[in-house]
Amino acid sequence: MTLDFSDTQGLLVRGYGGLRHATFLVFAVTDERAARATLRNLAGQVSTAAAKPAETAVNVALTAAGMRALGVPAAVVDSFSAPFAEGMTTEHRSRLLGDSGDADPRRWAWGGPSTAPVHLLVLVYAATVTELRRREAQIKRESEGLSLTVALPTDELTTTEPFGFRDGLSQPKLSGLGEEAVPGDVELGEFVLGYRNAYGRLTERPLLPADADPRGLLPRTPDGAADLGRNGSYLVFRQLRQDVDGFWAHLRERAGGEQPARRLAAKMVGRWPSGAPLVLAPERDEPALAEQGFAYQAEDPHGLSCPLGAHVRRANPRDSLDPDPGSAKSVAVNNRHRLLRRGRSYTIARADGSGPDERGLHFLCLSANLARQYEFVQHTWVNSPVFDGLHDDADPLVAPKNGRGALFTEQATPVRRRHGGLPSFVRVRGGAYCFLPGVAALRYLAA
């Protein structure tokens, strides 16, 4: 099955690398009727996957609370996946995602239970700051029935994230985009609803009786149901504050100097700052290897080059998973948990100059199954202190350290090295589960 590019929002197939400036606008519905009219207007401005935008792009997503605020019937909202319908901040989900202590949703700057509601997310991208400001002002001016909850600016797009490491490598390559598929490609239905996933099945998605769409806005399934999910995707949005100064100060103190700290940081990440993987460059940074493909089982099965608990090894275990590490079966298991990342870094300057700027990442990722993809990766691979035979090692870079997981182990011969007492270097400041609809679905929800 080939993607319907004209009905799919562009974010699903493009990272908008040519549009280096962006702002993410979070709105709450204040007037249901007026907000629906605004959504109809936005649906006409949405950038689809059919063309590569040269100057600006706009994508639109909604939360479950936003759908309810727009008057979408409860039965329709509840037909979406449970994580989306329930939201990111339930007690169960906070435990699952590790959102406790300083990262408790009750302490969030936005998206939490004590902040203004998050109903609508408008992602605005532009090639220049001038174009960004113009488009952003236009959207704010035309947002009748909506109240701006928060505007989240981003840094100008570069290849590195705030800790100083190259970002955006090892993105999954999707089948069904009109190119010839090759072994290792991830099925389109792992990211886009209404297509076949890694199990060979059409993704679960909200299907409505035909009479729920009398105007025929939505695509139809072979048995005549109105397909509200088709060409849409679930969008995870998390604002992650990164303690950049604390990270490097801790590593310099622990390692005993600038160069040893750089080496230890590379061990924690699994790549050198240039992006060169430790599997291929265990002793020194070799930038030419940054985009080189690699696997774990043949080159480094015991983590002697890239530690078993390193960030990149957790987020994408590649061919190291049971039941048959090093085989196509292992890669297939991994591909059922991939994420399509679309994040951008940010900086918030302190107006009074009283301290360092706040730096971090607006983490955005897309998936067709929140539980099996994002939540599984976050809970079972990133936050788990018992990943891959370890006993008290959570992700050293991004996992919260709330009582467990504060160790980082470097596998070595004849004796391993263990670093204890790691603090949390990343803290959640806000977030939401959103649905990025197809254009037809966006028009239906506006109606």
N, C-alpha and C positions, 0 to 999 in steps of 0.2 A: 504494500500500500504506500502511495506517495502522498506527502503532506499537501493539504489544501493551503497553499501559500496566501491566497487572497483573503482567507477567513481567519488566518492565524496572526496574532500580534507578533511584531517583529522581534521582541525580546527573546522569543523561543529559539530563534535561529541566528541571532546576531548579538554580539556583545557591545555593539556600537563603538568599536574602537576608534573610528574616525571622528566620532562626536565626543570630544575629550572633556566636555563640561556637562554637569548634570545637577539637578535638584530634584528631590523626592518630596512631593507635597502630600500631606496627610490631612484628610477632611472628615468632618462629622456632618451628618444630615440634620438640618434644622427645620426644613419644610419638605415634606415628602413629595408633593406634587412638583414644586419648583426644582427639587433635586433630580427628579426623573427627567425633566426637560433638559437640565444641565448634562445629565448622562447621555441623553440622545445627541446633544451637541458634541460631546467628547467622542462618542462613537464615530462621528463623521470625521474626526481629526486623528484617530488612532493610526499609527504607522504599522502597516502589515508586513509580513515576511516576503511579500511579492517584489519589493524593491529596496535597494540599499539607499537610505536617506543621505543627502549630501549636507544639509544644513541643520535640521532639527528632527526630533522624533518624540512622539508621545505614546505612552502605553498606560493602560488603566486596569486596575485590579480592585476587587471588593472583598471585604471580610464578610463572614456570616452575619454578624451584627449589622453590617451595612445593608445587606440584602433585606433583613427584617425591617430596618428603618425605612427602606424604600417601598415597603408593602408587599414584598415577595411572600407568598403563603408559607407558613411554617413547614408544611409537608414537602414543599419544594426545597427549602433550605436543608431540611433533615435528610434529603435524598443524596446530598453530598457526603463525602467521607466524614467519619466521626471526628477525627482530629480537627478538621476545618470547621464543622458545625459547632463543636464545643469550644473552640478557640485555644490559644496558646497558653492561657494563664490559669487554667483549672488546677486544683491541688494535685491531681494525678499527673497532669502534664508537666507541672513544675518539678515534681520528683523525677520524672522520666528524663527531662532535659537538664537537670542539675541546677535549676534556677532557685537557689536558696541563699541564705546569708545576704551578702551585699548585692547579689543578683536576683533577690526575691522580687517578683513583679510588683509588689507593693512599694518598692523603692525605685521603680522605673521612672524615667523622665516623661515617657509617653507609652501608650499601649497597655498600661497596667490597670488594675481595678480601681485605683484612686485618681486616675488621670481622665482627661476628656476622652470620649469614645473614638475609636478608629473605625471608620466606615468605608472610606474610599481612599485609594492610593493612586496618585497620578505621577508617573515617572517621566520627567522632562529631560531630554538630552539635546545638546547643541554643539556645533563646531567651534563657536566663539562665545565668549562671555556676553557680548552684546546681544547675540541671537538668543542666548539662554534667558537673559533678563527680559527681553521682549516677549518671548513665548510664555515665560512664567507669569509675567504681569497680565498677559491676555487671559490665561486660564483663571487666574485669581479674579479678574474683572468679570468674567463670564460665569462664575460659580454661584449662580442663584440657588438658594435653598441649602447652601453648604457653608460651614464655618471652618476656617483653616485651623487645625489642631496644632500642627507643627510643620515647619519647612526645614528640610534636612539637606543642606548643601554638601557637595562633595569636593574633594581636591581635583585639580586637573589630572586627567588619567595618565598614569605612568605605568611602567612594568613592575614596580616594586610596591610591597605593602609596608605599613609603618615600621615594623621591626627591621626592615631593610633587606628583605628577601624577595627575589623575583616571584611574582604571583601570576596566576592564570595558566599555569602549565598543566598538562595531563587532563585536559577537558575531554569528556567522552565524545566520540564521533558517532553521529546518529545515522542510522540507515533510513531510507525513505525520503531523502532530500534531493532526489534526482540524480545522485551520483552512484556509480557502481559500488555495491557493498563489498567489503573485505572482511576477512575473519577478525573478530574482536570488536566490530561495530556494535553499538548498542541499539536495540530495537526502538523504533520511534515511539511505541506505546509506553515506554518507560518514562517518557516526559510529556507526551501529548495524549490527552484523553480521546478515546474513540478509535485508537489504532492498536495493532497487536503488540503485546509486550514480550518480555523475555520468556514467558511461559507459553507463548503462542496463542494467547487469549486477548480478546478485546478488553481494554481497561474498564473497570467498574466506574460508572459515571451516572449523573442524574438523567434519567429518561422519563419523559412526561407523556401522559396520554395525548393523542393527537388533538383532542378538543381543548386541551390547555393552551394550545397555540393556534387559535382560529385564523390568525392572519398569515400563518405559514412562514413565520420568520426563521424558524429553526430548521436545520437539516433533519431528514427523516432516516430512521433505521429501516432495514428491509421489511420488518413487520409493521412499519407505520408509526412507531413512537417518535415523539419530538425529542431530538438529542440536544439537551442543554449543555452537555459537557464537551461535545466534539470540538476539537481544535483549541481547547483550553488546557490549562495546566495549573497546578497548585504552586503558589509563590510563597516561599518562606522569607520573611524580612526580619533581621535581627541587627540592632545597632550594638556593636561590640567595641567598648572602650579598651584600648591597649595601653598598658603601662610601659611605654617604650623606655623611658629613663630607668625605671625600676628593673626592667628585664636585663638591660645591659650592665647596670650597676651590680645586680646580684651575680651575674655570670662572671664579671671581672673579679669580684671578691672571691667567688667560689673557685675560679680557675687560676687566679693569681696573675692576671695581666691581660692586655688587650688581645694578643694573638691566641693565647689559650682560651679566652672567652669566645672568640670567633669560632674556634674549633668546636667548643662545647655547644654553642648555639647551632652550628651545622648538624651536630649529632642529634640535638633535640628536634630540629626541623626535618632532617633526613636529606637535605640539600644544602649546598653552599649558597651564599648570598646571590651569586650569579644564576642560580637555578640548577647548576650541575649536580646530579644525583650522587650521593655517597656510594651507591652500589658500583658506579662506574669510575668515580674519582674519590677513593677513600682517604687519600693522604693530603690532597691539596685541591684548591678550587681550579677547575678547568672549564671556563665559560663556554667553550666550543661544544661541550657535551650537554648543555642545558636542555636542548630539545631532543636529545637522543632517546629513543625508546629503550626500555629495560624491563626486566622481570626480577623476581626475588629468588625463586627456588633454585635455579641453576647457579646464579652468581653469588648469592649471599643467604643461604637458607637459615643460618644460625645468628644472623644479625651482627656479624663481626665488622662489617663495613657500615651498614645502616642499622642502628639499634632496632630491636623488635618493637619497641614502644615509641619510635619517632613519629612525629606528626604525619608525615606523608605516607608512612607505612600503615598507619591506622585509617586515614581517610580514604586510601585506595590500596588495599592489600594485594591487588593485581593477581598473581598466580600462586599466592602462598596459602590459600584457604583449603580446608578439607572439602571433599573426601579424597582428593587426589592432587596434592600440591604439585605445581609444575605442568599441569595438563590443561587442555581446553576446558575440561569440566570445572576446574578451579576458576578459570577466567570467567566462565559462564555464571558461577555463583557470585562472583564479585560484581558482574554487570547488572545483577538484580538489585544492587544497592547504590548505583551511581547517582551523582547529583550534577546538574548543569548549573555552574556558578556564574553569577552576574554581578558580583559585589564591586563596590568602589570605596576607596579610603576617604576619610574626612579629617579636617582639623578645625577645632574651635578655639579661637584665640581668647585669652583672658583679657577683658577690656581694661582692668585695672593694673595689669602687668604683675600681679601678685604671685604668679607661679608659671610653670611651663604650660604651653598650650595642651588642650586635650586632643589626643589623636586616636584614631581607631578605624574601624571598617564597618561600612554599611553592608552587611552580609546578605546577599540575595541569592537564592538558589531555586531551581525549578525541578519539579518531579510530578509524576502521575499518581504516586502512592505515598502520602506523607508518612504513614506508619512504617512501611517496608523500606523506604529510602531514607528520608531525612532523620526521622526519629530513631530508626535502627542504627544508623551511622553515629548519631550523637550519643545515644545511650550505650550501645554495645561495643562500639569501636573507640570512639573518642574519649568518653568519660569513664569507661570501665577500668577499674584498677587491676583486673585479671585478664586483660587482653593477651592473647597468644602466649599463654603460660606464665605471664608475669603475675605478681602477687599483690603489689601495692603501688602500681605505676599507672596513673591516668595520663592522658596526653600532657606532656610537659609544657607545651606552648599555650594551649587554649582551654584545657579542662579546668573546671573549678576545683579547688582543693578544700573541700569541706569535711575534714576529718580523715579522709582516705585519699590515696593516690598522690601523695606528695613526694614520692620517690621517682628518680629517673635512673635506669640501669643501662650502662654501656656494656654490652657483651664483649668479652675479650678473652684471650688465652695468655697465660694460664689462669688468670684471676679476673673476674668481672669487676667493674667499678660502679659504685652506687652513690648517687647524689641525693641526700635527704633534705627534708624541710623546704621543698619548693613552695613559694607562695603562688597565688593566682595572679597571672599576668594579664588576663582578659576578663572584663566584667560586662554583662548585658545591661544596656541602658534603656532598651525599649524593643518592641517587636510585635509581630502579628502574623497569623496565617491568612493568606489572601487567595482568591481565585482569580486567575488571569483568563478571562473568557475569550472565546472566539468572537469575531466581530458580530456575527449574527446573534450570538448569545447575549452580547452586550446590548444590542438593540432590543432584544426580547426583555431583558431585565429592566431596561429603561421604560418599556411600555407597560 
